[in-house]
Amino acid sequence: MQKLIWLFCLLNLPGFVFGQFEACYVVTEPKLITYADQTDRLVSIVVNGSISANSYWVWSSNPMNQPIPEKSKFIVQSTNSFAGAVDLDVIKNTYGSSLFDEKFYVHQYIINPDGSKSPCPLPPGASEASSVRVKVFPRVKTYEAITPNDDDLNDYLEIENLDQYLFATVRIFDRWGQLIIERVGFDYYEKIDKSKANKAGNMKAFNGYLNGKTLPSGVYMYSIKPDEDYPEIIGSVTVIR
């Protein structure tokens, strides 16, 4: 009777089909956000839910039904077969340092008694292996102060890597929280008629002037949203005259 109960429970395990497991993995981090200049070059990806520990994980830019050449395996395997990592240096060398947005597939191979590997069957109804979307962003940085005195040094608020985000939003607020400037990424550095709008600088970038009038010295807040997946950047810049 105990054997019958054991067999019944075994057959009702998720994905069990005559000794094979169809639901071999569960991707717990379907999207990863990371930065091109981060110190830790390995971006961890966590996978759990494997019923069989006797398995081997492969991270690849190719779906399961395509060959997986060694050079495409952006892999660091952990000893427990439940985690891996994407190497940012491989991405940078392959695609360059600009914004990177791609899917990496999770492939699990079952290690057979003879040492060979068999691909884990896809879950019922699935057309491709589970995947993880990886977005690597050039990091957006600003400065803490500007000195708008027409000496071409720190005359405006420079935003590093803003040119990588054409549809970023940049907002500047005064000390009372009132919105005074709002720009879109692609026109933040747009050239304008210096005589009509600003006394310092000839761009739409924040430069301590508004409609040709001098803004008072002091602290101004900014909000920068580079991308829908890039966390909003909130900070302050001091205008020093």
N, C-alpha and C positions, 0 to 999 in steps of 0.2 A: 504494500500500500504506500509506504514511504517513497519507493522508487517511482510509483505512478504520479504521486504529488510532485516530486522533484522534476520529472519529465514534463508535466503540465506547466510548471512554472518556467522551465527552460524554454519551452516552445512559445511561451507568451512574452518572452523578453522582446523589447522593441527592436525590430529589424531582423529577428532571427528567422532564417530560411534555410533549412536543411544544413545546418552547420556553418552557414555564412552569415555575416552581419551586414545588413544593408545600410543601417544608420551608424556609420563608424565614427563620425566626428561631429562636433558642434562648434561652430565658430562663435566665440564669445565677444570678439571685438571686430564687428563688421566694418568699422571705419577707424583709421588711425590718422591723427594729425601730428605732424612733426615739423621740425625746422632744419633748413639746410646747414646752418652753422652750429648746431648743437654739439656738445662735447662727446656725448655718447653716440657713436656712429651706428649702433645696432638698435633698431626699433623692434621692441618685443611684440610678438603676436601670441595670444593665448588661445589654445584650443582644448576643449575637454569633452567629456561625454563618450569617450572611447570605451567600448565594452571589453575589447581585447587589448591587453597591454603588450601583446606580442606583435607590435606594429612599428612602422617606420614612416616618419613624416617627411614630405617634400613640399617646399614652397616654390612656386614657379609662376612665371608670367604667362604660361601656356595652359589652356584647358586640358582636362584629362585625356580627351580624345586626340590630342596632338602630341607629337614626340616632345620629350623634355630633355633637350641637350644639356650637358653639364654646365655650360656657361650661363644658362638661363636660370639656374637654381640659386636664387638669392637666399641662401640657407645658412642658419646656424642651428644645429640640432641639439636639443637638450637630452640628457640621459634618460629622462622619464617618458620621452616621446609625446609629451603633451604641450610643448611650447617650441617656438622657433623665433627667428628674427629676420628682418630685412636689413641688409647692409646699405647704409646711405652712400657709402663711397662707391659701391657698385652702381647705384642709381646715378650718382653724379657723373661717373666716368662714362656711363652708357647714354644718358639723356642730357647732360649738362646741368647747370646750376639754376636754371629758371624753374618756374612753378611746375611741379610734377604731380600728375593725377593719374593713377593707374590702378588696375586690379591685380592682385596676386592670388593665385588659386592654392587651395589646400588639398594636397593629395596624400592619401594614407595608403600604405602598402602593408598587407598582412604577410608576416614572415612565416613561410611554410616549414614543416619539419625538416625538409631537405635543404633549408637555407635560402631557397628561392623566394622571390617576392611576388605577390599577386595584388593587383590594384583593388582597393576597397570598392565594392559596388556602390553606385550612386543610390541615394534614397529613392523610393518609388516616385515616379513622376518628375524627377530632377533631370535636367538636360545637361548640366555641367556640375563640376565639383563646387563645393562651398568656396567662397572667395572673400578676400579682405581688400577693401579699398584703401589705398595708401596715398595721402596727400602730403607732399613735402613743400613747405613754403619758404621762400626767401624772407628772412625776418625783417619786419618793419621797425625802424628805430628813429627817434627824434632827438632833439637837443633840448637842454633845460632853459636856455636863455637866448635872446637875440638882441642885437645892438643896432637898430636902424638909423645909421648916421651917414649913409651914402659912401662908406669907405670900401664897399664890396666885401666886407668881412662880417659874417653873421648878421647880414641885413634882413634876412627872412628865415622863417622856420623851415629848415630842410628836413625832409622825410626820406630816409634811406629806403631804397627798393620800392618806393611808391610806383615807379614806372612799370613794375611787374603786375600791377593791379589797376587795369584801365577803369574799372567801375567801382573803385574804392570810394567811400564817402569820408570827407574831412570836414569837421565842424569845429569852430572856435567860439568860445563863450567868454563873456566878460565876467568881472568879479561878482556880479549879481545873478549870474546864470542865464543872461540873455544871449541868444544866438546872434552873432555879429557877422560871421562868415561861414558859408557852406560851399564846398567845392566837390567836384567829381575827380577821381584819380587822373583821368587823361587830360584835364585842363588845369590842374593845380599849378603847373609850371608854364602855363600858356603865356606867350608874350602879349603884352597890352601896350596901349599908348601911355607912356610914362606921364605925359603932361596932363592927361585927362583924369587919371584915377589915383595914382600914387606919387608921392614925392621920393620915396626910397624904393629902388628896385623897379623893374618893369615886368613883373610876373604877378599872377593872381595869388601866389603864395602869401601866407600871412606875414606881414612885414611891419606891423605896428601902425599902419595907416588904414583908414576906411573912407572910401569915396573922397580921397584927397585930403582928408583931415587927420591930424595927429591924434592917435589914441594915447591916453595917459600911461605913464610907466606903471608897472605893477604885474600881478600874476593873472594869466589867462588860462582857462581850461581848454583842453582839446579832446575830441572823440574821433578816433579813426577806425573805420571798419573796412579792412582790405578786401575781404572775401566772405561769402556766406558761411564758410566753415572756419574762417580765421577769427579767433576771439577778439572782441572789441578792445581797442587800446584806449585807455583813459589816462590822461596825465595833465601836467601843467607846464607852461612856458612863461618865463619872466621877460618882460620888455624893459630893457635898461637903456636909458637915454643919457 
